Amino acid sequence: MGKQPVRLKAVVYSLSPFQQKTMSGLWNDLPGKIHHKISENWISATLLLTPLVGVYSYVQHYQEKEKLKHRRLYRDQIEKSPQQ
């Protein structure tokens, strides 16, 4: 069981200063790619977005209702307080 030398080849990758478009394929036709993904998976997109929109609208409605409630309480306190 002797040791045998093994030759290794080192591969070095580098970018030339003239060809540094590494991510250009990501940005080509980005709106088209997004449209294709959504149209292909519209059921999944709907199931993802519907709860988010529903929760957001519920929170907005609740916050507005609370603001009105606090305004009414404040107005009632001002009306009930003795005027000086």
N, C-alpha and C positions, 0 to 999 in steps of 0.2 A: 504494500500500500504506500507507494511512494507518491510524492507530490509532483504533479505535472504542471508546468507553467501554462497559463491560459492567456491568450491574447485578447485584450479588450479594445474595442474601438470607441473612441469618444466622439459623440456627435454634438456639435455646437450649433444652435439655431440663433440667428440674429436677424434683425430687421435692417434693411438698408434705409438710409435717410430719404430715399426717393419712393419707397413703398411702405408707408406706415398707415395704410387704411385697414386696420385690423378689424374694426367693427362696422364697416360700411354696410355689410349685408344686413345688419340688424335694423338700420334706419331706412333701408330702401322699401318704399311702399308700405310704410307703417300703418296709415289709416286703412289701407286695403287688407292688411293682415289682421288688424283688430276686427274689422267688419266680418271677415271670413270666419274668425274664431267665434264671434258672437252668433252669427247666422248658423254656424255649424252646431253650436251648443246653446241655443236660445232657451231651452227648458232649464238647463243648469243655471244660466245667467239670470233667468226670471226667479228661480228658487233662491238664488243668492241675494238678489237685489230687493225683492219684495219685503222680506222681514226687516232689512235695514231701513228702507223707506218708511215702513209702517212704524217702527220704533222711533225714528226721527220725528215723524209727524205727531205721534202721540206725545213725545216729550215737549215739542213746541206748543202743542195745545195745552198741556198740563201747566207749563210755565206761564203761559198767557193767562190761564184761569187763576193761578196763584197771584199773579200781579194784580189782576182785577179785584181779587178778594182782599189783598192787603190795602189797595187804594180805597175800597169801601170802608174797611175798618178804620183807616186813618181819617177819612172824611167823617165818619160817624163820631170818632173821638173829638174832632174839631168842633162839630155841631153840638155835642153834649157838654163840652167844657164851658165853664162860665166865662162870659166876656168881660173884660176889664175895661 
